[in-house]
Amino acid sequence: MPRDLTYTRNIGIMAHIDAGKTTTTERILFYTGVNRRLGETHDGSATMDWMVQEQERGITITSAATTTFWHFKDKPYKVNIIDTPGHVDFTVEVERSLRVLDGAIALFCAVGGVEPQSETVWRQADKYKVPRISFINKMDRAGADFFAVVEKISKRLGMNAIPLQIPIGEEEEFKGIVDLITNKAFVWEDSTLGTSFVEVPMPDELVETVLEYRTKLVEGCAEESEELLEKFILDPTSISEEEMITIIRKATIDRRITPVLCGSAFKNKGIQALLDAVVKYLPSPLDVEAIEGIHPKTEQPIIRKADASEPFAALAFKIANDPYVGRLCFFRVYSGSLASGSYVFNASTGKKERISRILQMHANKQNPIERIEAGDIGAAVGFKNIHTGDSLCDEKHPVILESMSFPEPVISVAVEPKTQADLDKLNAALQKLSEEDPTFVVKTDPDSGQTIISGMGELHLEILVDRLKREFNVEANQGAPQVAYKEAITSVVTHREVYKKQTGGRGKFADIQFEIGPADEGVTGLQFIDEVKGGNIPKEYIPAIQKGFRAAMQNGVKAGFPVESIKVRLLDGSYHSVDSDALSFELAAKIAFRNSCKKASTVLLEPIMKLEVLTPEEYLGDVSGDLNRRRGQMNSVSARTNLQVINAMVPLSEMFGYVTSLRTLTSGRATSTMEFSHFQEVPKGISDDLIFKLYGIKV
């Protein structure tokens, strides 16, 4: 019998670094009975942080999946959870997790509030239309302010944040909550590790606050339905708890509100209420829109409903290399079912693959299962050729689901094995790591022959080099970090390129006339417009011209960096009935790109990082002066409890080793977080210096 998907929840936990995601997940595992003891990130005993590097550093690096059950009103709810990293260098883990989840818990620190990475993950969840409930964690910390964080969620994230709880006490005095739906106050019993809580009389100092927020909540619910509005007008107390829950659930799933709860995961407070909220307000696979894909041959749209009786359709969202079972593919099943030992069709590669085993994951522990059905998340062993974002389906009913988009790397280093004997091992290890992580790119420099690895930040590459040593036994030397610059064309030029080659017998001929310039706003890559009239260039050669321009964009003319975007309008040309072929036109486009770019104005672009620094006030001048020396542009300085918060935009090339410098400047008392913001033109003097350093050419 297919199980009832009403009782399934696929959720993720997302937040800024250090908001308490892994601690919250550990408490969920404890209260649902999966773990017998509490795991902690600070002593390396957290179940979900299973990698050695995670345990050593106390941070989450890779998203970990687990399955647990929570009983609510005597019904067992199956909850598939993905714990995601908070550090911006591992943003790919958040991106691919949100792509396959139905709902999420957004965690906020009661002191820090909405921090830079909170905004990034919130935007990622918006992109994939994921409903969220918000949990304000660390209510026991000095400087905790529940209402200030609620206000920041509404203002900075543009989401209607609706408190469903009011905290009883803050900082060290935090001991319980008032539930605004039941209008009752509860206090946790510390002796039971927060497992049990007791109802207490409403504290006098909270009566007015509770009345204000409960009235807003009831009025909001009444406005959602004409029937409830009539009831509310006749008698404001007549709206029942069940009616309120139904309305809040609908508004959450429609992403019009985010219900807000509070607690302290580390002090074991508020997690059971959070689990109840997951069940009550976040969607089951049946509540979200049916997944849409396209037929690989006809390109007609196809809908797949969350139903075990539909044809099988799943999305591979993560690839991992396990030392014992080999390549592990994590996938979300959207429709149908898959049995262990059966075949599956990879619509993205066009190949059939046999699944030798299906596993239910609990962090890095694997539990074999016989079959997996619609609405579930699992892992499979047996794939020979699989990539992140591939669509898996029934061969008779093929479908390609929308894949994922990933940010491009912003930093590169050269690596080489310490011994020549390890060269093959290094290449094999790098290939495996790049299979796992789409933001990790490996390439060979055509001029020097060096192996260049690129990623999202210094920490990202540091972890990957560490994994080379520990997991693959490859000792590698690495060069100084290099910024991933890009090039751009700033003016429009018209150019004609005639390509002729005669070597006896059949020659090569292609003639193209085109206009080249900056792409339209918001367009990346090649924007190609064919305006050739009268068949002057046969239609079959147009894709070859497009291919030639696209390939040439990998190496710009100014300094050999990739060109991010261009617009090419193909105006005219000619061909030879014997000597012209697709290759001639492709080569003509490559040569034409280089020659036309020399005529157009080209500039270098550099990655600009969004930086937030938290520093005690006495160091504000030193930190600001240091950022000015690094070509930083200060956006704002604001106060947060007893610290000053600096928001700035700084070029990545100036930020290597910044954490160490900041510690030195502030005696180790300041902290910073940094994430990629955008590409910006490099000032001419710095651009000229860079080209001189690279090629010894004075511009």
C-alpha positions in Angstrom: 0.0 0.0 0.0 1.4 3.4 -0.9 1.6 5.5 2.3 -0.3 8.7 2.9 1.9 11.6 1.9 -0.1 13.9 4.1 2.1 12.7 7.0 5.5 13.4 5.2 7.5 16.6 5.6 10.7 17.3 3.6 12.4 20.2 5.4 15.8 22.0 5.6 17.4 24.1 8.3 19.0 27.2 6.9 20.7 30.2 8.5 23.8 32.4 8.8 26.9 30.8 10.2 26.8 30.1 14.0 23.0 30.7 14.3 22.7 27.1 15.7 21.5 25.0 12.8 23.4 21.8 13.7 22.6 22.1 17.4 18.9 22.5 16.5 19.0 19.4 14.3 20.8 17.5 17.1 18.0 18.4 19.5 15.4 17.3 16.9 17.1 13.9 16.7 17.2 13.7 20.5 13.5 14.6 21.1 12.3 12.3 18.2 14.2 9.4 19.8 16.7 8.9 17.0 19.7 9.8 19.3 19.9 8.7 22.9 22.3 11.4 23.8 22.7 15.1 22.9 25.4 15.8 20.2 27.3 19.1 20.4 29.1 21.0 17.7 31.6 22.5 20.1 33.0 19.2 21.3 32.8 17.4 17.8 30.1 15.0 18.8 27.3 16.3 16.5 25.8 13.5 14.4 25.2 15.7 11.4 28.8 17.1 11.4 30.4 13.7 10.6 33.4 14.9 8.5 36.7 15.2 10.4 37.1 18.8 9.1 33.6 19.7 10.5 34.4 18.2 13.9 37.8 20.0 14.1 36.5 23.4 13.1 33.0 23.3 14.6 31.4 24.3 11.3 29.1 22.5 8.8 30.7 22.0 5.4 28.4 19.5 3.7 24.7 19.2 3.9 23.6 16.0 5.8 20.3 14.2 5.4 18.4 12.2 8.0 14.9 10.8 8.5 13.0 10.9 11.8 9.4 10.5 13.1 7.4 13.0 15.2 4.1 12.0 16.8 1.5 14.8 16.7 -2.1 14.1 17.8 -1.3 10.4 17.8 -0.2 10.4 14.2 3.4 9.5 13.2 4.8 12.1 10.8 7.8 11.2 8.8 10.3 14.1 8.7 13.1 14.1 6.2 15.6 16.8 7.3 18.6 18.3 5.6 21.0 20.3 7.8 22.8 22.9 5.6 26.1 24.8 6.1 26.0 28.5 7.0 29.3 29.6 5.6 29.0 31.4 2.2 31.9 29.3 0.7 29.5 26.2 0.8 26.5 28.0 -0.6 26.1 25.2 -3.2 25.0 22.9 -0.4 22.2 25.2 0.5 21.2 25.8 -3.1 20.9 22.2 -4.1 19.1 21.3 -0.8 16.4 24.0 -1.2 15.8 22.8 -4.8 14.4 19.5 -3.5 12.7 20.5 -0.2 9.1 21.4 0.4 9.6 23.6 3.4 12.4 25.1 5.6 13.1 26.3 9.1 14.9 29.7 8.9 17.0 30.1 12.0 18.0 33.5 13.3 20.2 34.4 16.2 18.3 36.4 18.9 21.3 38.7 19.2 22.6 39.0 15.5 19.2 39.0 13.9 19.1 39.0 10.1 22.8 38.6 9.1 24.3 38.7 5.6 24.1 35.0 4.9 20.5 35.0 6.3 19.6 37.2 3.4 21.4 35.0 0.9 19.7 31.8 2.0 16.4 33.6 2.2 16.8 34.7 -1.5 17.7 31.2 -2.4 14.5 29.9 -0.8 12.5 32.6 -2.6 14.0 31.4 -5.9 12.7 27.8 -5.3 9.4 29.0 -3.8 10.1 27.3 -0.4 7.7 28.1 2.4 9.4 28.9 5.7 8.8 29.1 9.4 11.2 31.2 11.4 12.9 30.2 14.7 14.6 32.8 16.8 17.3 30.8 18.5 19.8 31.7 21.3 17.2 33.5 23.4 19.3 32.8 26.5 22.3 34.9 25.2 23.2 38.4 26.5 21.6 41.0 24.1 18.8 38.7 22.9 15.9 40.8 21.6 12.9 38.8 20.1 10.9 41.7 18.9 13.8 43.5 17.2 14.6 40.3 15.2 10.9 40.0 14.2 11.0 43.6 12.9 14.3 42.9 11.0 12.7 39.8 9.3 9.8 42.0 8.1 12.0 44.9 7.0 15.2 43.4 5.6 13.7 40.2 4.1 10.4 41.8 3.0 8.4 39.0 4.6 5.3 39.4 6.9 6.7 37.9 10.1 3.9 36.8 12.4 4.9 35.8 16.0 3.0 32.7 17.3 4.9 32.8 20.6 6.0 35.5 23.0 9.1 34.7 25.1 8.9 34.7 28.9 12.1 36.4 30.0 15.2 37.1 27.9 18.9 36.4 28.2 19.6 34.5 31.4 16.0 34.9 32.5 14.6 33.1 29.4 12.5 30.2 30.7 9.4 29.7 28.7 6.9 31.0 26.1 3.3 32.2 25.7 1.5 30.4 22.9 -0.6 33.0 21.2 -2.9 30.4 19.6 -3.9 28.7 22.8 -3.3 31.8 24.9 -1.4 29.8 27.5 2.0 30.2 29.2 4.5 27.3 29.4 7.8 26.9 31.2 10.4 24.2 30.5 11.7 21.9 33.2 15.5 22.0 33.1 15.8 18.7 35.0 14.3 16.8 32.1 16.6 18.4 29.4 13.6 20.4 28.3 11.6 17.2 27.4 8.7 18.2 29.7 7.2 21.6 30.3 4.4 22.8 32.6 1.6 25.3 32.1 1.9 28.4 34.4 -0.2 31.5 34.9 0.4 34.3 32.4 3.1 36.6 33.8 1.6 40.0 34.7 4.2 42.0 32.8 3.3 40.1 29.6 -0.5 40.4 29.7 -0.7 43.6 27.6 1.9 42.5 25.1 0.2 39.1 24.6 -3.2 40.8 24.2 -1.8 43.1 21.5 -0.1 40.4 19.5 -2.9 37.9 19.9 -5.5 40.4 18.7 -3.3 41.1 15.6 -3.1 37.4 15.0 -6.8 36.8 15.3 -7.6 39.8 13.1 -5.1 38.6 10.5 -6.8 35.1 10.4 -10.2 36.7 10.2 -9.2 38.8 7.2 -8.1 35.6 5.3 -11.7 34.3 5.0 -15.1 35.9 4.6 -16.7 33.3 6.8 -14.2 33.9 9.6 -14.6 37.7 9.2 -18.3 37.4 9.8 -17.7 35.3 12.9 -15.1 37.8 14.1 -17.4 40.8 13.7 -20.1 39.0 15.7 -17.8 37.7 18.4 -13.9 38.1 18.3 -13.5 35.2 20.6 -15.5 32.8 18.4 -12.6 31.8 16.1 -11.3 28.4 17.2 -7.7 27.2 17.5 -8.2 24.8 14.6 -9.5 27.5 12.3 -6.5 29.7 13.2 -4.1 26.8 12.5 -5.8 26.1 9.1 -5.5 29.8 8.0 -1.9 30.2 9.2 -0.9 27.0 7.4 -2.5 28.2 4.1 -0.8 31.6 4.4 2.6 30.0 5.1 2.3 27.6 2.2 1.4 30.5 -0.1 4.5 32.3 1.2 2.5 35.3 2.4 3.7 35.0 6.0 6.4 33.3 8.0 5.2 32.2 11.5 7.9 33.1 14.1 8.8 30.9 17.1 11.6 31.2 19.7 13.8 29.1 21.9 17.3 28.1 22.8 18.4 24.9 21.1 21.6 24.6 23.2 19.6 25.0 26.5 17.0 22.5 25.2 14.1 25.0 25.0 11.5 25.3 22.3 12.3 22.4 20.0 9.2 20.3 20.6 7.0 23.3 19.8 9.2 23.8 16.6 8.5 20.2 15.6 4.8 20.7 16.1 4.9 23.8 13.9 6.8 21.9 11.2 3.9 19.4 11.1 1.1 22.1 11.5 2.3 24.8 9.1 4.9 23.4 6.6 3.6 21.6 3.4 3.5 17.9 2.7 4.5 16.8 -0.8 0.8 17.0 -1.7 0.5 20.7 -0.7 3.1 22.0 -3.1 2.6 22.4 -6.9 3.1 19.3 -9.0 6.6 19.2 -10.5 6.8 20.3 -14.1 9.3 19.0 -16.6 9.7 18.7 -20.4 9.8 15.6 -22.7 13.4 15.2 -23.8 12.4 14.6 -27.5 9.2 16.6 -28.1 10.1 19.4 -25.5 6.4 19.4 -24.5 5.7 20.2 -20.8 4.9 17.3 -18.6 3.4 17.4 -15.1 4.3 14.8 -12.5 2.1 14.5 -9.4 3.3 13.3 -5.9 1.8 9.9 -6.3 3.4 6.4 -6.1 1.1 5.2 -9.0 2.5 7.8 -11.5 5.5 7.1 -13.7 8.8 7.4 -11.8 10.5 10.8 -11.8 13.4 12.0 -9.5 16.1 14.6 -9.4 19.7 13.9 -8.4 20.7 16.8 -6.2 24.0 15.7 -4.7 26.8 13.3 -5.6 29.2 12.0 -2.8 32.1 9.6 -3.0 31.9 7.0 -0.2 35.1 5.0 0.6 33.2 1.8 0.9 30.3 1.9 -1.6 31.8 4.2 -4.2 29.6 6.9 -5.8 26.5 7.8 -3.8 23.7 9.7 -5.5 21.2 11.6 -3.3 17.9 12.1 -5.0 14.4 13.3 -4.4 11.5 11.2 -5.8 8.7 13.4 -7.1 6.5 10.7 -8.5 6.2 6.9 -8.8 8.4 4.4 -7.0 11.8 2.7 -7.5 12.8 -0.8 -6.2 16.3 -1.8 -5.3 18.0 -3.7 -8.1 15.9 -2.2 -10.9 16.8 0.0 -13.8 16.4 3.7 -14.1 16.7 6.0 -17.1 18.9 9.1 -16.8 17.1 11.6 -19.1 19.9 14.1 -18.9 22.6 11.7 -20.3 20.2 9.4 -22.3 21.7 6.3 -20.5 20.0 3.5 -18.6 21.5 2.7 -15.2 21.0 -0.2 -12.8 20.4 0.7 -9.1 22.2 -1.9 -7.0 21.1 -0.5 -3.6 18.8 2.2 -2.3 19.7 3.7 1.0 18.0 5.9 3.6 20.7 8.2 5.0 21.3 9.2 8.6 24.3 11.7 8.2 27.0 9.3 6.9 25.3 6.1 8.1 23.4 4.1 5.5 20.3 2.0 6.1 19.4 -0.2 3.0 15.7 -0.1 2.0 13.9 -2.2 -0.6 12.0 0.6 -2.3 11.5 4.4 -2.3 8.3 6.2 -3.2 7.1 9.7 -4.3 7.8 12.4 -1.7 10.9 10.7 -0.3 14.6 11.6 -0.2 17.1 8.8 -0.4 20.5 7.8 -1.9 21.4 5.1 -4.5 24.5 3.1 -5.3 25.3 1.8 -8.8 25.5 4.8 -11.0 28.3 4.8 -13.5 27.7 8.3 -15.0 25.7 10.8 -12.9 25.9 14.5 -12.2 24.2 17.0 -9.9 20.9 18.1 -11.4 20.4 15.0 -13.6 16.7 13.8 -14.1 16.0 10.2 -13.3 12.8 8.6 -14.7 11.0 5.6 -16.2 12.4 4.9 -19.7 8.9 4.6 -21.2 7.9 7.9 -19.7 11.0 10.1 -20.0 11.0 13.6 -18.4 13.7 16.3 -17.8 13.1 18.3 -14.6 14.4 21.8 -14.2 18.0 21.6 -13.1 19.9 23.8 -10.7 22.0 26.9 -11.3 25.2 27.4 -9.4 27.4 30.5 -8.8 30.7 30.7 -10.6 34.0 30.4 -8.7 35.7 33.6 -7.6 39.1 32.4 -6.4 41.7 30.0 -7.9 45.0 28.4 -6.8 47.5 26.2 -8.7 48.1 22.7 -7.2 50.7 20.1 -7.9 51.5 16.8 -6.2 54.6 16.7 -3.9 55.9 13.7 -5.8 55.5 13.0 -9.5 54.3 9.5 -8.7 51.1 11.1 -7.2 50.1 12.9 -10.4 47.5 10.4 -11.6 46.2 10.1 -8.1 45.8 13.9 -7.8 43.9 14.1 -11.1 41.6 11.2 -10.2 40.9 12.8 -6.7 40.2 16.2 -8.2 37.8 14.7 -10.7 35.9 13.0 -7.9 35.8 16.2 -5.8 34.5 18.3 -8.8 31.8 15.6 -9.4 30.6 16.2 -5.8 30.7 20.0 -5.9 29.5 22.0 -9.0 31.2 25.2 -7.6 34.6 23.5 -7.6 36.2 23.7 -11.0 39.4 22.0 -12.2 41.2 23.1 -15.3 44.7 23.0 -16.9 46.3 26.4 -17.7 47.1 26.2 -21.4 50.2 28.4 -21.1 52.0 26.9 -18.0 50.4 23.4 -17.9 49.6 23.9 -14.2 46.5 22.4 -12.7 44.3 25.3 -11.5 41.5 24.7 -8.9 38.8 27.3 -8.5 36.1 27.7 -5.7 34.0 30.0 -3.7 36.6 31.3 -1.2 39.8 30.6 0.7 38.1 28.3 3.2 36.4 26.3 0.4 39.8 25.6 -1.3 41.5 25.0 2.0 39.0 22.3 2.9 39.3 20.7 -0.5 43.1 20.5 -0.3 42.7 19.0 3.2 40.3 16.4 1.8 42.9 15.5 -0.9 45.3 14.6 1.9 42.9 12.8 4.3 40.6 11.0 1.9 42.8 10.4 -1.1 46.3 10.3 0.5 47.6 12.9 -1.9 50.0 15.5 -0.6 49.8 18.6 -2.7 51.7 21.9 -2.9 49.5 24.9 -3.6 50.3 28.4 -5.0 49.2 31.8 -3.8 45.4 32.4 -4.3 44.4 34.1 -7.5 41.3 36.1 -8.2 39.0 34.9 -10.9 38.9 38.1 -13.0 36.6 38.5 -16.1 36.7 40.8 -19.1 33.9 42.9 -20.6 33.4 44.9 -23.8 32.2 48.4 -23.2 31.7 49.8 -26.8 29.9 48.6 -29.9 31.9 48.0 -33.1 31.1 46.6 -36.6 33.6 44.1 -38.1 34.0 42.0 -41.2 36.1 38.9 -41.1 37.0 36.9 -44.2 38.7 33.6 -43.6 40.4 32.0 -46.6 42.8 29.0 -46.7 44.0 27.3 -49.8 46.2 24.3 -49.5 45.6 22.5 -52.8 42.4 20.6 -53.3 39.4 21.8 -51.2 40.1 24.9 -49.2 38.4 26.8 -46.4 36.3 29.9 -46.9 34.0 31.9 -44.6 32.9 35.6 -44.6 31.0 37.2 -41.8 29.9 40.7 -41.0 28.6 41.5 -37.5 28.2 44.0 -34.8 29.7 43.2 -31.3 29.1 45.0 -28.0 27.9 44.6 -24.4 25.0 42.2 -23.8 21.6 43.6 -22.7 21.2 44.1 -18.9 20.7 40.9 -17.0 22.0 38.6 -19.8 25.0 36.5 -19.2 27.0 34.5 -21.8 26.5 35.0 -25.5 23.5 36.9 -26.8 23.4 36.0 -30.5 21.0 37.6 -33.0 20.9 36.3 -36.6 19.9 39.1 -39.0 21.3 37.6 -42.2 18.9 38.2 -45.1 18.5 36.4 -48.4 20.5 33.2 -47.5 23.8 35.0 -47.8 25.0 32.6 -45.1 23.2 29.2 -45.3 21.2 28.4 -42.1 23.2 25.3 -41.4 26.3 27.4 -40.8 24.7 29.8 -38.2 25.1 27.4 -35.2 28.8 27.0 -36.1 29.3 30.8 -36.0 27.5 30.8 -32.6 29.7 28.0 -31.4 32.9 29.8 -32.5 32.0 33.0 -30.6 31.0 31.1 -27.5 34.3 29.2 -27.4 36.3 32.3 -28.1 34.7 34.0 -25.0 36.7 31.7 -22.7 39.9 33.8 -23.5 39.6 37.6 -23.7 42.0 39.8 -25.6 43.0 42.1 -22.8 44.5 39.5 -20.3 43.2 36.1 -21.3 40.4 36.1 -18.8 36.9 34.8 -19.7 34.4 37.4 -21.2 31.3 37.2 -19.1 28.8 38.5 -21.7 28.6 39.9 -25.2 25.9 40.7 -27.8 26.6 39.6 -31.4 24.3 40.7 -34.2 25.2 38.8 -37.4 24.4 41.2 -40.2 25.7 39.7 -43.4 28.4 37.5 -45.0 29.0 35.2 -47.9 30.1 31.6 -48.6 31.7 29.5 -51.3 29.7 26.6 -52.7 32.8 24.2 -52.5 35.2 25.6 -49.9 32.7 26.7 -47.2 31.7 24.3 -44.4 30.7 24.5 -40.7 34.3 24.4 -39.4 35.3 27.3 -41.7 32.6 29.5 -40.2 33.4 28.4 -36.6 37.1 29.3 -37.1 36.1 32.6 -38.7 34.0 33.5 -35.7 36.9 32.7 -33.3 39.3 34.9 -35.3 36.7 37.6 -35.7 36.1 37.7 -31.9 39.7 38.5 -31.2 40.1 41.0 -34.0 36.8 42.9 -33.2 37.5 43.0 -29.4 40.9 44.7 -30.2 38.9 47.5 -31.9 36.3 47.7 -29.1 37.1 49.0 -25.6 37.7 46.1 -23.2 38.0 46.3 -19.4 38.9 43.9 -16.6 36.2 43.0 -14.1 36.9 41.9 -10.5 34.7 40.1 -7.9 33.4 42.5 -5.3 32.6 41.0 -1.9 29.9 42.1 0.6 31.6 42.4 4.0 30.2 42.7 7.4 32.5 43.3 10.4 31.4 43.3 14.0 34.0 45.2 16.1 34.1 46.8 19.6 33.7 50.6 19.3 37.3 51.4 20.3 38.7 49.6 17.2 36.2 51.2 14.7 38.7 53.8 13.4 41.5 51.2 12.8 39.1 48.8 11.1 37.6 51.5 8.9 41.1 52.8 8.0 42.2 49.3 7.1 39.2 48.8 4.8 39.9 52.1 3.0 43.4 51.0 2.3 41.9 47.8 0.8 39.8 49.9 -1.6 36.7 49.2 0.5 33.5 51.3 0.1 31.7 51.7 3.4 27.9 51.4 3.1 26.8 51.8 6.7 28.0 51.7 10.3 25.4 50.7 12.9 25.3 49.7 16.6 24.3 46.1 17.7 24.3 45.6 21.5 27.8 46.6 22.5 29.4 46.3 19.1 29.7 48.4 15.9 28.6 46.7 12.6 30.4 47.9 9.5 28.8 47.0 6.1 31.1 47.5 3.1 31.9 46.4 -0.4 35.5 45.4 -0.9 37.4 43.8 -3.9 38.3 40.2 -3.3 41.9 40.8 -4.5 42.4 43.0 -1.4 40.9 40.5 1.1 43.4 37.6 1.2 44.4 37.0 4.8 41.9 39.5 6.1 40.7 37.4 9.0 44.3 37.3 10.4 44.8 41.1 9.9 41.5 41.8 11.6 42.4 39.7 14.6 45.7 41.6 14.9 44.0 45.0 14.6 41.4 44.2 17.3 43.3 41.9 19.6 41.1 39.0 18.4 37.8 40.7 19.4 36.3 41.5 16.0 34.6 39.0 13.6 33.8 39.3 9.9 31.7 37.5 7.3 32.1 37.9 3.5 30.1 36.8 0.5 30.3 37.4 -3.2 28.2 40.4 -4.4 28.9 41.3 -8.0 31.6 42.0 -10.7 32.9 45.5 -11.1 35.4 47.3 -13.4 39.0 47.3 -12.1 40.4 50.8 -11.9 42.7 51.5 -14.9 46.0 51.9 -12.8 45.4 48.5 -11.0 44.3 46.9 -14.3 47.6 48.0 -16.0 49.7 46.8 -13.0 47.9 43.4 -13.2 48.6 42.9 -16.9 52.3 43.9 -16.4 52.6 41.4 -13.5 51.0 38.6 -15.7 52.7 39.3 -19.0 55.4 41.9 -18.4 53.6 44.2 -20.8 53.2 47.9 -20.0 49.8 49.1 -21.1 
